[in-house]
Amino acid sequence: MEASEIENKRGFDLNDYPGSFGYVLVKAGIDEVSSTLAKLKSTTVIKDVYNNSTECSDYGYLVWQYFGHEWTMFEYGVCQSEFPQKTSRILKTDTIYYEYEDTSDWEGYTFFRNGVEIEGYSFGLDYFEEMAESAEYRGEEFDLQLQTYYNDYIKDEDRDYLFSFKSTIRNASDNEVKNEKQFVNDFFISQNAWLPSYDYMPYVDENGQIDLPKSLFVRVDLVKVKV
């Protein structure tokens, strides 16, 4: 695996979902991103994990920037969009927060610019009918406000899917929005960004070693987590 393999990769290549996850991509160099993450977490950074593996026994956030890419990324759980939004505001840049929640089987991205959400896209199974039936079974009146909220979604009746797309920077047709794989991939390409498969994501083993060649990255850092 060489740097030339990933230098020009763009788009959405994540295809294995072992459980809930969230990834934050920040349009800034790794120095800025690591130091900002450490400051927000009130902790410290181990810069260049490859050369400081003996210091990487603690838990933390791996932060990495691929060679030839302008975005820096790290993993950051689900349902926590406030953090990438805050990072965007502090660094006065763009951030993309992609998340998948395995209980609901919903996923999508939120796109921030200078701390302001400018685009959001999400999709998943349509649970509305089950929710309405459950409310009726319990003898409860179904929330009319929820009905209005539900009507804002784009429906794919064939697959029982719902889609939500809101943007201040562009428009998209219903057919485009319902083609989720193409839509997400095109979005990442439009932002010159890449969310790779797990094969290309760094991982620190029990000895503090990264399982990928150093040449793939501008750098890989570890932002410590306080225990």
C-alpha positions, 0 to 999 in steps of 0.5 A, a space after each residue: 500500500 503506497 501513498 500514491 494509492 490514496 493521494 487522489 481518492 475522494 468520495 465515500 468508500 465506507 462499506 462495513 458497518 460493525 456498529 454505531 459510529 461517527 466520523 468528523 472531517 475537518 478542512 484544516 491541517 492536522 496541527 490545528 485539528 489535534 491542538 483544537 481537539 486537545 484544548 476542547 477535551 482539556 488534554 494533551 496531544 502525542 504528535 506523530 504516533 509512528 515516532 512516539 509509539 511507546 507513549 500511546 498506551 493510553 486511550 485517546 482519539 486518533 487524528 490523521 491526515 492523508 497524504 495529498 488531502 486537505 481534510 483531517 479526520 477522527 472518530 467521534 461517536 454518534 448523536 454528538 453534532 455539537 462537537 463538530 459544529 463547535 470545531 467548525 466555529 473555532 477553526 473558522 472552517 468546514 466540518 463534515 460529521 458522518 454518523 450511523 446509529 445501529 439501533 435505528 439503522 439511520 445514517 447521514 451527514 451534517 455539513 458545517 461552515 464556520 459553525 453554521 449548519 449549511 447542509 444535512 442529509 439522513 436516511 433510514 427505515 420508515 418507522 412512522 406507521 409502527 409508531 402510530 399503531 403503537 400509540 393507538 394500541 396504548 390508547 394515545 392520540 398520535 402527535 399531530 406535530 410528529 405527523 407534520 414532521 414526518 411529512 417533511 421527509 421524502 418517502 421511498 415506498 418501494 423500500 419503506 425508506 425515509 430521506 431528509 435533505 436540507 441545504 442552504 447552498 444547493 437544491 436536489 431532486 427527490 430522485 437524487 435524494 433517494 439514491 443514497 449511495 450516489 448522493 453521499 459519494 457525490 457530496 464527498 467528491 464535491 467537497 474534495 473529501 474522502 471517507 475511506 473504508 476501514 482498510 485505510 484507517 489507522 489503528 493502534 495495536 496493543 504495542 502502540 504500533 500503527 498497522 498502516 504505512 507511515 507514507 500514507 499520512 501527513 501525520 497521525 496523532 493521538 489526543 489523550 483521553 482523561 481516565 
